[in-house]
């Protein structure tokens, strides 16, 4: 990074972070503290109101704001594709905001950059699954939960678990304090404190029904930070399967959430998984038919065999 680019980046960092020490800036830009001192001096001489407070660091004078920064074609494409993603995956409110943001970004681009960005965008396309009833309902849930999080209000909803309880029941009514939304593996997950389990739990929005925002308020648990939150890894059961070479590529491309490793061997593709319950893989394994064989554990082999025998009796 040359000096001019670094000085601009320093102003942007101060605009975003408000107060930074010379040591912090040196770490960010991988340079010496002495170089940062010279950059700050050059910024001051250029009329940028950088204020230095002994023991605290540097900040920008209140009211100073850097004029809009120009974008390269690649940076513009990154932003525009981001608006496409938000429009497809977020609720209607953010979808409309994504549309208006896209228009504003395109409007401020110089003609040459706008033309180049348009040319690059024509070589890329962000696809999503068809808009079925489930996806529309999920977007409505995003909107309601997002507002509940910001207003710090509890929610109530029906929930369908993937694995049934000991009595065969998969349905329950939950009251929870919503902490945050996470998008992973193509699905929206709610991180919330569940009053039934008295602990933080994860809920797929696609399995929710009859969602209601309650009047009851909540406070986020002390020390919880969504950006730093990492759920406890309780996937302690190892499953290994053998895949027929004829469908090995298809199985790998399925990108199963629980897949840990895949290795080509003489008899086919060996894939390892880690799960909480083997039943989490049951339907997935059965879906590949005789081209997939469970190697271990033996209890899961028996479970697949029993399910196949039940299927045979129906035909």
DACOR-V524171 format. One record per backbone hydrogen bond with DSSP energy under -0.5 kcal/mol. CO is the residue of the C=O (numbers start at 1). NH is the residue of the N-H. Records with the same first field share a line. If there is no record, write none. Layout:
CO->NH + NH
//
This chain:
2->6
3->7
4->8
5->9
6->10
7->11
8->12
9->13
10->14
11->15
12->16
13->17
14->18
17->19
20->58
21->25
22->26
23->27
24->28
25->29
26->30 + 31
32->36
33->37
34->38
35->39
36->40
37->41
38->42
39->43
40->44
41->45
42->46
43->48
44->47
47->49
48->50
49->61
51->53 + 59
52->54
53->56 + 57
57->53
58->20
59->51
61->64
72->76
73->77
74->78
75->79
76->80
77->81
78->82
79->83
80->84
81->85
82->86
83->87
84->88
85->89
86->90
91->95
92->96
93->97
94->98
95->99
96->100
97->101
98->102
99->103
100->104
101->105
102->106
103->107
104->108
105->109
106->109
110->114
111->115
112->116
113->117
114->118
115->119
116->120
117->121
118->122
120->123
121->124
125->127
130->132
132->136
133->137
134->138
135->139
136->140
137->141
138->142
139->143
140->144
141->145
142->146
143->147
144->148
145->149
146->150
147->151
148->152 + 153
149->152
152->218
154->214
155->176
156->212
157->174
158->209
159->161 + 172
165->168
169->165
170->161
172->159
174->157
175->195
176->155 + 178
177->193
180->191
182->184 + 189
184->187
187->184
188->205
189->182 + 191
190->192 + 203
191->179 + 180
192->194 + 201
193->177
194->198 + 199
199->194
201->192
203->190
204->207
205->208
207->160
209->158
212->156 + 214
216->154
221->224
225->228 + 229
232->234
234->236
236->238
237->275
239->273
240->295 + 296
241->271
242->293
243->269
244->247
245->248
247->251
248->252
249->253
250->254
251->254
252->255
256->259
258->274
261->272
263->270
265->268
268->265 + 270
269->243 + 271
270->263
271->241
272->260 + 261
273->239
275->237
277->280
278->281
279->282 + 283
281->285
282->286
283->287
284->288
285->288
286->289
288->291
289->292
291->244
293->242
296->240
297->300 + 301
298->302
299->303
300->304
301->305
302->306
303->307
304->308
305->309
306->310
307->311
308->312
309->313
310->314
311->314
312->315
//
